[in-house]
Amino acid sequence: MSNLKIGLGGGCHWCTEAVFQSLKGVTSVEQGYIKSTGKNNSFSEAVIVVFSTEVISLKDLIEIHLLTHKSTSNHSFREKYRSAIYYFDIEQKSIIETIITQLNENFQNRLITKVLKFNSFKPSRTELINYYKNNPKKPFCTRYIEPKLEFLRNKYLDKMNL
């Protein structure tokens, strides 16, 4: 079985963690903060996703990522919630860029999601890990995470762990 690793940042890492934990083929999700290099060298909320390419494709993961956060909106919290896909090896970079170019055609507004080199990761505090799984009835979860999972159930049910 072939496993790949990718970093994904966009919205709150609690939301991103819950979205990707719900998918078939995702073998692990690490919630925390990722930084890249150059002008993107500050830590931003993100997750590291390890997945089986035999079960779910990189294209499906990227599409789901782009649809479950504000990937076309440049708002005032972009430093904390950088819309990004972090690659771990140079071969991934061009593949990710090609996928984003293809998927951009499906969006009304242009995607602002950056393709960035992974530099380092800092995990979230222990009490925040598996936030949705441990707190599904908390107001944050019902207001922000559950609608994303409902979206997945409506559009990607075949890709979800039920």
N, C-alpha and C positions, 0 to 999 in steps of 0.2 A: 504494500500500500504506500502511495506517495503522499507525503505531507509537506505542505508549504506554510510559510509564516508571512504575515502581512500586518502592518500597523494601520489603524483607522482612527481618524479624529474628525470630529464635527460638532456634535452637540455634547451634552453632558455625558460623561463616561458611564454613569449609571444606566442611562438609556441605551447607549451603544453596547454595553456589556449584555444587557437583557436581550436586545435584538439578536445578537450573534450567538448567544447561548441557546436560543430557541431553534437554531438551524441544524438540520441533518448534515453530517459530515464535518461539523466544527468540533474538533477534539479538545480544544481549550481556548479560554478567553482570559487574558490578564488585563485587569483594569488598572489604570494609573495615568501617568503623564509621559509623553514622548517629546523629545526635542530632536531637531535636525541640525543642520550646519548653517553657517552664514547668517543672514538676517532672520532665519527661523530657528535660532539656537536657544530660544526660551522654551521651557516646558509648557505643554498644552495638553488638556484632557484628551485621552485616547485609550485605545485598547490594542493589545497584540492578539491576533487571531491565528490559531494553528488549525489547518483544515486538510481534509483528504480530498485531493483532486479527483479521485475516483467516485466521490459522492456528490460534491458540489464544485462548480467551476469558479475560478477567480472572477470571471465576468459576472456571474450571478452575485457573488459577494460584493463586488464593486457597485453593481446596479442597486442592490438592496441598501448599501451604505448611502449612496447618493439620494435615494428616495426617502430615507428615514432621518435625514437632518436637513437643515437649510443650506443645501449645497450650491444654491444660486444667489444667496443673500449675503452681502458684505455688511455686517452689522458691527456695532461698537464693541462687542465682546469677542471678536475674531482672534485676538491674542490668546485668550483663555480657551476658546473653542475653535481652534484652527481647523478649517475644512481641508483635510489632507489624507493622502494615502502614502504611507511610508514603506519604501522598498528596502529589502535587506541585501539584495545583490543587484548588480548593474543590469543583468538580463531582465529582471522584473520591471525595471523602469520603462523600457520601451513598450513592453506588453501592456502595462498599466496605462501609459499615455495613449496607446492605440484604442484600448477599451473605452477610455474617457471620451476620446474623439467620436467614436461610434455612438456612445450613449448620449452625448450632448445633443444629438439630433432629436431625441425624444423629449427634451426639456424646452419649455417656452422661453426661459431666460438662459443665458450662458452660464455654464458651470464655473464656479470660482475655485473649485477643489484643486489643491496643489499636489503635485507628485514630488515627494521629498525623500531624500536619503535618511534612513534611520541612523541616529547617532547614539542615543541612550534612552533608557526607560527607568522610571521611578514608580514603584507600585503604590497604589492607594493605601490608606490606613486600613488595617484589618477589618474594622467595623463597617467599612464601606464596600468591601468585596462581596459579591453576590447580593447586592443591595435589593434588587427586585425579588429574587428568590426568597430572601429572608424577610421582606417587608411588603408583600404585594398589596396590602390594604392601606398602606400609608398614603396620605393625600398626594404626595409627589408622584408616587407610582401610578395611582389611578388617573391622575391628570395628564401626565406626560408619557409614561412608559406604556400603559395599557393601550392607548390609541395607536401606538406604533405596532404593537403586537397584533392588534385587531386588523390593521392595514395588511400585515404579513399574512394573517389567516385568510383575508379576502383575496389577496393577489398571489401569494406564494405558499399556499397550504401544502402542496406536494413537497416543499423543501423544509417543512417544519417538523420538529420533534413534538409529538403530541402525547 
